Amino acid sequence: MERAFKKRKLNGLELKNVFIKAATYEGMYDDGLPNKDLLNHHVDLAKGNVALTTISYGAVSPEGRTFSGQIYIHDRTIREFGLIADKVHEAGGKISIQLTHCGYFSKNKEFKRPLAPSRRFNAYGFFSGIPFSKAMTASDMQRVSEDFAIAAAKLQSAGFDAVELHMGHGYLLSQFLSPRTNKRKDAYGGPVAGRARYPLEVLKNIREKVGGDFPVLVKINMSDGLRNGFNIEDCRYMAVELEKAACSALILSGGFTSITPFYLLRGDVPLMGMIRNGTSLPEKITMALFGPLIIKKYRFEPNFFLAQAKEIRKVTKMPLVYLGGVDSREGIREILDEGFDFIALGRPLIHDPYFLKKLETNEIEKTGCNRCNECIVEMDRGGIRCTIND
Ligand SMILES: Cc1cc2nc3c(=O)[nH]c(=O)nc-3n(C[C@H](O)[C@H](O)[C@H](O)COP(=O)(O)O)c2cc1C
């Protein structure tokens, strides 16, 4: 276990141990700007011995937000993010941010035709009057790629230690990777090499702007959890290509938020809270009537992605970040024994930002998180928190 708390390098960046705080949407903002809660949340994580904390869902442009009012990366938010980075550094931690674009997974009424690899029905935005996406043109793709690269460079200048490019969970770059949502007939669709082309171009564009030494992590699915979706074979291909494209570390996950949201979480479906959070009466009613039928539940098991992640370990020497169901000292040992370089945690650190410190000092063996998943309800009610702690 001691090996987990030894210093590690990520590109040139020195991290105090193997532990990364996985991006978990905080919902902590006022008028589109990061607020004090967001700062305190990440400072607490740094004090709790997280080596690299990650601010979640940094939309790279206004149209990259899933709903209007959400934070996106621009000069005013960069100033606030920079202050958070300073405070995290003072607390002895390092900080990254997830760079993302929602693609068609949008309720953002400012953009009636959200962007996607192909035109498709948008069930998520249907009740917000955004029923269809638009297939991206070459100039859309160029513009969005620039948005990603400019955002990364701004964050680097603001003092961030790393960025994380989100290619998973059914957001824009994941929509390109997935054969379920990418129906393009040009060089950016078809077999995995075509579907991978745009996400790889975005990574290359970021690399050109931030230079070779700056850590750029990528989060990717091993499976969408969907029939005819992105699968482990596709992920093997991507792991090899990402290594060639100078990805600093690959975070392995799965699931498609708009269709299989609990594939990446496992555990309980907090349906009542999700109904309460519906933004309109028709949406609430639809969720109450059909939620139990359309939202698939997956049983939680410790280290639930380990079997798939081991398949990716076989094809690349690039640093790999294990994520999904890490819940105990025993679980951490198992992951390190399998040759993973870093370990990311989400819910155990929402439940207790000092979980790792307590583990290191032998105060506890296991998380108190019971995967009720009420935290996902709370993120839309003023900010994530663990309701078990009430
Ligand atoms: C409340 C909540 C919000 C999340 N938001 C994000 C997000 O913004 N971006 C992301 O990539 N993953 C998000 N996730 C998924 C986590 O990064 C992680 O994949 C998942 O929680 C499984 O890890 P765990 O078992 O350690 O919690 C979220 C998870 C939770 C519980």
The ligand as an SDF file (V2000), in Angstrom:
LIG
                    3D

 31 33  0  0  0  0  0  0  0  0999 V2000
  -22.0600   13.3350   -9.1810 C   0  0  0  0  0  0  0  0  0  0  0  0
  -21.2330   12.8240  -10.3250 C   0  0  0  0  0  0  0  0  0  0  0  0
  -20.9240   13.6730  -11.3810 C   0  0  0  0  0  0  0  0  0  0  0  0
  -20.1130   13.2250  -12.4420 C   0  0  0  0  0  0  0  0  0  0  0  0
  -19.7420   14.1020  -13.4130 N   0  0  0  0  0  0  0  0  0  0  0  0
  -18.8230   13.7220  -14.3390 C   0  0  0  0  0  0  0  0  0  0  0  0
  -18.2970   14.6800  -15.2500 C   0  0  0  0  0  0  0  0  0  0  0  0
  -18.6190   15.8660  -15.2320 O   0  0  0  0  0  0  0  0  0  0  0  0
  -17.3830   14.2250  -16.1470 N   0  0  0  0  0  0  0  0  0  0  0  0
  -16.9700   12.9240  -16.1860 C   0  0  0  0  0  0  0  0  0  0  0  0
  -16.1460   12.5600  -17.0260 O   0  0  0  0  0  0  0  0  0  0  0  0
  -17.4570   12.0060  -15.3350 N   0  0  0  0  0  0  0  0  0  0  0  0
  -18.3520   12.3680  -14.4070 C   0  0  0  0  0  0  0  0  0  0  0  0
  -18.7890   11.4570  -13.4710 N   0  0  0  0  0  0  0  0  0  0  0  0
  -18.2760   10.0820  -13.5190 C   0  0  0  0  0  0  0  0  0  0  0  0
  -17.0300    9.9140  -12.6270 C   0  0  0  0  0  0  0  0  0  0  0  0
  -15.9170   10.5990  -13.1500 O   0  0  0  0  0  0  0  0  0  0  0  0
  -16.6530    8.4100  -12.4810 C   0  0  0  0  0  0  0  0  0  0  0  0
  -16.4790    7.8930  -13.7680 O   0  0  0  0  0  0  0  0  0  0  0  0
  -17.7260    7.5980  -11.7540 C   0  0  0  0  0  0  0  0  0  0  0  0
  -18.2000    8.2940  -10.6130 O   0  0  0  0  0  0  0  0  0  0  0  0
  -17.1960    6.2360  -11.3200 C   0  0  0  0  0  0  0  0  0  0  0  0
  -16.1430    6.3800  -10.4060 O   0  0  0  0  0  0  0  0  0  0  0  0
  -16.3640    6.1070   -8.8170 P   0  0  0  0  0  0  0  0  0  0  0  0
  -16.8500    4.6840   -8.7050 O   0  0  0  0  0  0  0  0  0  0  0  0
  -14.9980    6.3160   -8.2190 O   0  0  0  0  0  0  0  0  0  0  0  0
  -17.3770    7.0790   -8.3380 O   0  0  0  0  0  0  0  0  0  0  0  0
  -19.6340   11.8760  -12.4440 C   0  0  0  0  0  0  0  0  0  0  0  0
  -19.9820   11.0320  -11.3780 C   0  0  0  0  0  0  0  0  0  0  0  0
  -20.7590   11.4800  -10.3370 C   0  0  0  0  0  0  0  0  0  0  0  0
  -21.0590   10.5480   -9.1860 C   0  0  0  0  0  0  0  0  0  0  0  0
  1  2  1  0
  2  3  1  0
  2 30  2  0
  3  4  2  0
  4  5  1  0
  4 28  1  0
  5  6  2  0
  6  7  1  0
  6 13  1  0
  7  8  2  0
  7  9  1  0
  9 10  1  0
 10 11  2  0
 10 12  1  0
 12 13  2  0
 13 14  1  0
 14 15  1  0
 14 28  1  0
 15 16  1  0
 16 17  1  0
 16 18  1  0
 18 19  1  0
 18 20  1  0
 20 21  1  0
 20 22  1  0
 22 23  1  0
 23 24  1  0
 24 25  2  0
 24 26  1  0
 24 27  1  0
 28 29  2  0
 29 30  1  0
 30 31  1  0
M  END
$$$$
